[in-house]
Amino acid sequence: MMTCRKCEIRINTGTKCFQCGYDVSKGPIQNSKATAKNKRSPMLIGITGLFIIFSVIMITANLGVIFRIPVLANMTILLTFITGISNNIFFITLPGMNGVASGVIGAAVGVFQIILCVGILRLQRRAFNIYVGLTAAQAIMQVLGLLLILIFNPMGIVGILWPYILKGALLLVIYKTDSKHFGGGKISEPVSVIRARQRREREAREI
């Protein structure tokens, strides 16, 4: 008994898949966990590495706020001048929160983001989904924290949300390039192939 390399359907007779028509005699079947890990795209590795760098900067800057070290606390200002990345992406602000509390929460969020990035590199769908939700939550908190400013300057919301829009676009790139690992189906796949794969996943969970 063989398995189709393209859509992973079991083939009882012959060498041709009845679902997609792929000829499995063209090469060996490789369906191990180790092989799946090697299928990470360079795009996923590069973007996730960038997120880890952002998290390290977030942790460092917030530690500077907590321990009142101006050089560390203001390092994101230099980064803003060099790259154009807004300081909003490095700090967690809520109305009425003092600097130390904001620094502690910001550093904790930075550590959590690094943990999620490691999960994404391991192709864990749950880590990817949590990271998307965390990014959305950070953006909402930034808007709430600067609500009074937005009343007098509505267009300021673009500047506040721009870092998160960019981050969301990068997450979308990961989702598109590695959709198989993070819950998406390839556009080129027939509906019958996608449904067959979903059925196999349900059967595997039931077992």
Secondary structure as the mmCIF struct_conf table of DSSP 4:
data_model
#
loop_
_struct_conf.conf_type_id
_struct_conf.id
_struct_conf.beg_label_comp_id
_struct_conf.beg_label_asym_id
_struct_conf.beg_label_seq_id
_struct_conf.end_label_comp_id
_struct_conf.end_label_asym_id
_struct_conf.end_label_seq_id
STRN STRN1 MET A 2 THR A 3
TURN_TY1_P TURN_TY1_P1 ARG A 5 CYS A 7
STRN STRN2 ARG A 10 ILE A 11
BEND BEND1 THR A 13 THR A 15
STRN STRN3 LYS A 16 LYS A 16
TURN_TY1_P TURN_TY1_P2 PHE A 18 CYS A 20
STRN STRN4 ASP A 23 ASP A 23
HELX_RH_3T_P HELX_RH_3T_P1 VAL A 24 LYS A 26
BEND BEND2 GLY A 27 GLY A 27
HELX_RH_AL_P HELX_RH_AL_P1 LYS A 33 LYS A 37
TURN_TY1_P TURN_TY1_P3 ASN A 38 LYS A 39
HELX_RH_AL_P HELX_RH_AL_P2 PRO A 42 ILE A 66
TURN_TY1_P TURN_TY1_P4 PHE A 67 ARG A 68
HELX_RH_AL_P HELX_RH_AL_P3 PRO A 70 ALA A 73
TURN_TY1_P TURN_TY1_P5 ASN A 74 ASN A 74
HELX_RH_AL_P HELX_RH_AL_P4 MET A 75 THR A 83
HELX_RH_3T_P HELX_RH_3T_P2 ASN A 87 PHE A 90
TURN_TY1_P TURN_TY1_P6 PRO A 95 GLY A 96
HELX_RH_AL_P HELX_RH_AL_P5 GLY A 99 LEU A 121
TURN_TY1_P TURN_TY1_P7 ARG A 122 LEU A 123
HELX_RH_AL_P HELX_RH_AL_P6 ARG A 125 GLY A 145
TURN_TY1_P TURN_TY1_P8 LEU A 146 LEU A 146
HELX_RH_AL_P HELX_RH_AL_P7 LEU A 147 PHE A 152
TURN_TY1_P TURN_TY1_P9 PRO A 154 MET A 155
HELX_RH_AL_P HELX_RH_AL_P8 GLY A 156 THR A 177
TURN_TY1_P TURN_TY1_P10 ASP A 178 GLY A 183
TURN_TY1_P TURN_TY1_P11 ILE A 187 SER A 188
BEND BEND3 GLU A 189 GLU A 189
HELX_RH_AL_P HELX_RH_AL_P9 VAL A 191 GLU A 206
#
